[in-house]
């Protein structure tokens, strides 16, 4: 189970890394809003990956679900100390819950590019911050699973 969970977390880390390559553009924004060029770049990316990439965008949700299921199986099997399962589940639920509860919704909205530039900037910054949190959680999950597999 460790390898399966670590692989799922690793896949999600790779997806987050790709997202962050676009997200980091908002670090160079002005005090009120990002430039039109930055917003167009980020918006086009999120339109492609959230809306136009069907059915491939379902792969990410599937990996999330399978990773959570594998953590639950690991916990039920009792292959590791209880704390390993609990911490793994907390890290996964933090990242996946944040992604499904807010980040995807914001990414879809940003991809539509219908809001004022200030609103688009706010969405892009929030997505960037969400992705940093998710990246840390998924790296922690992968690291914990790899460390406890030895």
N, C-alpha and C positions, 0 to 999 in steps of 0.2 A: 504494500500500500504506500510506503514511503516514496518509492520511485514514481508512482502514479501521481501522488499529490504534488511532489516536487516538480514533476513535468508540467502539470496543470498550472502551478504557480509560475514556473519558468515561461510558459507560453504567454501568460497574462503579463508578466514583466516585459516580454518582447513587444507586446501590443502597446503597453503603456509607454515604452521607450519611443516607439514610432509616434504616438500621440504627442509626447513631450517635445519631439523635434519641431513640431508646429507650435505647441503651446509656449515655448520659451520666447517666441517673438514678442509677447506682451510684456516681457521684462524691459523692453526698450521704449515702452509707451510714455506719452506725456502725462502730465498730472491729471488730465480729465479723460483722455481717450487715446487709443492706439491710432496709428496712421491708417489711412484708407487702404494702403498696400498691405499692411499687416492683417487688417480685418478681412480683406478679400482672400488672402492666402489661407488663413485659419478657417474662414467660413467655407471656402471651396473644399478644403480637406474634410471638414466635418459633414458637409453635404454628401460627399462621396462615400465616406465610411459608415454613415448612419442611415442613409436613404437609398443611395444609388448602388450600393454594393450587395444588394439582396441577390441570392440567399447567403452569400459568404459572411455577412455580418452576424448571422445566426450562430456561426462557429464559436464566436467569443462567448455568447450566452450558454452554449452547450458545454464549453470547457468550464465555465463558472459552475454550472450545475453538477457536472461530473466531479469536479474537485471537491465541492461541498459534500457530495454523496460519498466520495472516497474517505473524507475525514470522518464522517459518521460511521462508516463501516470500520475504519481503524479504531474508533472509540468503542464500538460494540464488541469487536474482537478482543479488545483489551491487550493488544500487542505491545503497548507502551504504557508508561506511567500516565495516570489520569491527567496530570497537568499538561502533557504534550498534546493530548486531544483537545483539551479546553483552550489552550493558547492558540493552537492551530485553528480551531473553530472561530475564536474571537477575531483573529487576524483576517481570516477569509470573510467572515460576515461583515467586518468593518469595511473592507475594500469593495466587496461585491454589493453590499447594501448601499454604500455611498454611490457606487457607479449606477446601480439600477434605480436608486431613489432620487438622485439629483443630476448626476453628471450626464447621463444619456439624454435626459430631457433637455438640459441646457445645450448639449452638443447639437441635437436636432434643431432646436430653436436658432442657435447660432448659424447652422448650416443653411437655414432659410433666408438669412440676411435681410430680414424685413424690419428689424428694430433700428432705432437711432444709433449712431456710432457710439455714444456713451453707454448705451445698454449693451451693445455688442461687446464693448470693451469689458464691461462688468462680467458678462457671461464668460468671455475668454479667460479672464483672470480667475474666476471661480473654477472653471474647468481645469486650469493650470494647477491651482492649489489642490483640488480634488485628486488630480493625477499624481501629485507629489505624495499625498497621503496614501493613495492606493499602491504606489510603487514601493513605499517603505513597508507597508503591510505585506505585500506579496514577496518582497525580498526576505522579510522576516519569516514568512511561512516556508519558503523554499529552503532557507538556511536552517530552520528548526527541523524540517523533515530530513534534510541531508545529514545534519549532525546526529540525529537520533537513529539513523539507519546504519551507523557504523557499529 
